[in-house]
Amino acid sequence: MLTVEGLNAWYGQAQALFDVSLSVGEGQLIVIQGLNGAGKSTLLQSLIGIGPRAQGRITWQNQPIQTWPAHRRARAGLGFVAEDRRLFTGLSVKENLWIAAASGSNAQATPAQRFERVMSLFPQLQTMLHRPASQMSGGEQQMLALARTLMIGPRLLLLDEPCEGIAPVLVAAMRDALLQLAREGVAMLVAEQNNILARHAQRVLVLTSGRMDGAA
Ligand code: ATP
């Protein structure tokens, strides 16, 4: 489904990724671990097309996409949730979700069906539909960021530390929602340091100073 071969990335002269290769199969949950600064965020950003200068081959559903801009990758079914969430904080929960629906991908479901689906995955959000995102807790914002990405109908989710720094009760809700999505066939590539999803993953890959240890 997604293959990455020989990916290198640079911030100016400083190389952040060295010859990284990996693959994510249909419906697989793959976790990337590594210390702070190992290159996890750079890798995910390179895959969605918002990273620094990069070279290498990225293939998505048999098409080379490394030259595609981010919006084209998103429309093709790649969904990304950044560590810093990037919500429209002045807008309500509902507005954040519907803005995303407008840029929906080639998914089968209608925006209204996706909205219903997202509400059933995150009932917590249903009780705060009219609240500005700025008045939500960090964990609630993290849920909204994931929910917003789901409104686009992704086939592969690229998630940067989805369970980091949020209240334990919301960690459990987030984990359960992600595992439910995985059971439904949504593939995931997740950067995490806290082992919440790693124990459920088909593979755990380790990045060390920009290099992938072990097999892809
Ligand atoms: P963390 O968990 O702390 O986010 P990470 O594994 O995601 O770490 P990256 O953020 O991808 O690691 O960083 C990889 C390397 O690239 C680090 O050496 C970091 O200092 C460097 N780096 C990241 N972002 C930038 C940037 N905008 N400009 C220059 N260097 C950067």
Residues whose N, C-alpha, C, O or C-beta is under 5 A from the ligand:
A	BS01	ATP	Y11 A16 L35 N36 G37 A38 G39 K40 S41 T42
